[in-house]
């Protein structure tokens, strides 16, 4: 889900993420809700553990998704979050737009209110950026939470806890 490009700048290496890590984490939580076998409300802590997502991020994005009507929350000892719609009715396009706004690779290529650019007249790039935008939107529009859940396997569907290994950094004895 996360598109990542790494570029060199005078200050060092910088990660540029078109789909934000926050959006990726929110989408993980939504897929986990779809995969919940009992369709019961799931607590934030449990979602965080299942999806290897920081609780602090879920505490931000789940209320945002609730306000948009994608999920609902239930209070009490058996409370938590659950989907508010059938998974096939929630597109990835909707989720990304709720969390990030317009879907364009660059601000001058948005469909509504593109950022003015002094290079727009005769621009050789604008058409390509619009094609990238349109292809991305088409993929996200046709991908539902049900589609993502159907493609899930491994840690997503195996109830056995998985031990995560950490990477060794240079200089660590091993």
Phi and psi in degrees as a GROMACS rama.xvg file:
@    title "Ramachandran Plot"
@    xaxis  label "Phi"
@    yaxis  label "Psi"
@TYPE xy
-94.5192  123.728  UNK-2
-92.5315  125.247  UNK-3
-129.273  130.444  UNK-4
-126.624  138.716  UNK-5
-114.425  128.302  UNK-6
-128.593  156.874  UNK-7
-92.7605  132.761  UNK-8
-125.911  167.563  UNK-9
-60.0718  -23.9471  UNK-10
-92.0773  -1.20743  UNK-11
128.048  -160.692  UNK-12
-85.9719  135.879  UNK-13
-126.137  132.676  UNK-14
-88.6909  131.36  UNK-15
-115.819  124.15  UNK-16
-118.728  118.78  UNK-17
-75.5932  -48.9643  UNK-18
-93.4825  119.729  UNK-19
-69.2849  156.481  UNK-20
-60.3657  -37.6787  UNK-21
-58.8439  -43.8269  UNK-22
-66.684  -40.0753  UNK-23
-59.8125  -46.1922  UNK-24
-62.3448  -42.7067  UNK-25
-62.3564  -41.1656  UNK-26
-66.4617  -38.8601  UNK-27
-57.0834  -46.0483  UNK-28
-62.6364  -40.6807  UNK-29
-65.0014  -41.9797  UNK-30
-63.619  -40.1886  UNK-31
-61.6303  -37.4775  UNK-32
-64.9973  -38.8106  UNK-33
-63.457  -40.0538  UNK-34
-79.6698  -5.77904  UNK-35
-61.8473  112.539  UNK-36
-62.1998  -33.5467  UNK-37
-93.4054  -1.80469  UNK-38
51.8463  33.6244  UNK-39
-87.5125  162.216  UNK-40
-64.1001  140.897  UNK-41
-117.15  130.355  UNK-42
-71.9756  152.543  UNK-43
-55.839  -44.6065  UNK-44
-58.9895  -42.6883  UNK-45
-66.5972  -41.9488  UNK-46
-60.8016  -41.2901  UNK-47
-61.7388  -43.816  UNK-48
-66.2793  -43.0797  UNK-49
-65.3836  -31.5576  UNK-50
-111.869  6.26184  UNK-51
51.6727  50.9444  UNK-52
-122.4  139.584  UNK-53
-63.2798  133.811  UNK-54
-55.9553  -40.5642  UNK-55
-59.9666  -34.5081  UNK-56
-71.663  -44.0873  UNK-57
-63.1191  -34.0918  UNK-58
-64.9307  -20.8241  UNK-59
-91.0342  -46.2382  UNK-60
-81.8551  -33.0973  UNK-61
-65.2335  -42.3087  UNK-62
-62.1355  -34.6654  UNK-63
-64.2205  -42.8249  UNK-64
-69.8145  -31.7021  UNK-65
-66.3234  -45.2042  UNK-66
-60.6193  -31.9299  UNK-67
-84.5208  -3.97376  UNK-68
85.3688  9.17281  UNK-69
-77.9916  -41.215  UNK-70
-123.082  166.331  UNK-71
-130.222  153.646  UNK-72
-114.07  148.597  UNK-73
-126.077  134.774  UNK-74
-87.901  167.943  UNK-75
102.606  177.337  UNK-76
-63.2572  -24.9581  UNK-77
-107.703  18.5952  UNK-78
-82.3348  -177.691  UNK-79
152.416  -154.732  UNK-80
-113.189  147.294  UNK-81
-146.817  161.904  UNK-82
-65.23  147.825  UNK-83
-99.371  -7.72814  UNK-84
-139.301  164.278  UNK-85
-61.3493  139.555  UNK-86
-57.8149  -30.5339  UNK-87
-72.383  -12.4245  UNK-88
-95.7529  -0.519771  UNK-89
-113.443  110.181  UNK-90
-87.1897  154.558  UNK-91
-64.3841  -31.9575  UNK-92
-55.3483  -47.1693  UNK-93
-62.5262  -44.5758  UNK-94
-62.35  -48.0275  UNK-95
-63.5494  -41.979  UNK-96
-65.0437  -37.9186  UNK-97
-60.9141  -43.3511  UNK-98
-86.5264  -27.2302  UNK-99
-123.775  -15.1492  UNK-100
87.3156  -145.034  UNK-101
-58.3551  146.032  UNK-102
-102.682  89.2409  UNK-103
-144.273  143.799  UNK-104
-71.2139  -17.6539  UNK-105
-153.335  147.529  UNK-106
-63.4674  -22.5374  UNK-107
-80.3645  -4.69211  UNK-108
-108.863  13.8002  UNK-109
-72.8698  151.6  UNK-110
-72.3506  -34.548  UNK-111
-115.707  125.917  UNK-112
54.2506  58.3355  UNK-113
-63.5091  149.417  UNK-114
-66.9765  133.347  UNK-115
-61.382  146.046  UNK-116
-138.278  131.605  UNK-117
-68.0008  -15.7862  UNK-118
-99.301  7.03419  UNK-119
-60.5772  -42.1438  UNK-120
-65.3482  115.253  UNK-121
76.2341  17.8737  UNK-122
-66.1028  127.185  UNK-123
-81.9748  -14.7733  UNK-124
-94.0627  -29.8622  UNK-125
-55.3882  -43.3309  UNK-126
-62.6187  -41.5947  UNK-127
-65.8471  -45.1347  UNK-128
-61.7516  -36.8669  UNK-129
-66.1288  -38.5395  UNK-130
-64.9018  -41.9514  UNK-131
-61.2849  -45.9266  UNK-132
-57.8504  -50.2516  UNK-133
-65.0855  -38.6513  UNK-134
-65.9205  -42.1094  UNK-135
-62.8564  -47.0273  UNK-136
-60.5389  -42.9083  UNK-137
-60.1237  -42.9371  UNK-138
-65.2057  -46.62  UNK-139
-67.1028  -35.7613  UNK-140
-66.7881  -35.8208  UNK-141
-88.6258  -2.31563  UNK-142
-104.551  116.71  UNK-143
-102.315  168.172  UNK-144
-62.1813  -32.0904  UNK-145
-64.5325  -39.888  UNK-146
-61.783  -45.1361  UNK-147
-64.2434  -42.087  UNK-148
-64.3536  -39.0826  UNK-149
-64.6131  -29.5204  UNK-150
-88.4094  -4.5054  UNK-151
-76.605  143.142  UNK-152
-155.123  -167.217  UNK-153
61.0087  -132.501  UNK-154
-58.9066  -28.1231  UNK-155
-63.7206  -36.7957  UNK-156
-113.322  -8.86556  UNK-157
-92.5524  117.961  UNK-158
-72.3369  -10.4301  UNK-159
-69.6955  127.829  UNK-160
-59.7041  142.343  UNK-161
-110.406  129.061  UNK-162
-83.1691  123.598  UNK-163
-86.2589  135.345  UNK-164
-97.1124  149.829  UNK-165
-102.725  148.624  UNK-166
-75.3026  142.968  UNK-167
-83.7909  141.678  UNK-168
-99.0368  158.909  UNK-169
-57.6905  141.86  UNK-170
93.6059  -13.9725  UNK-171
-81.1927  133.631  UNK-172
-74.5958  144.466  UNK-173
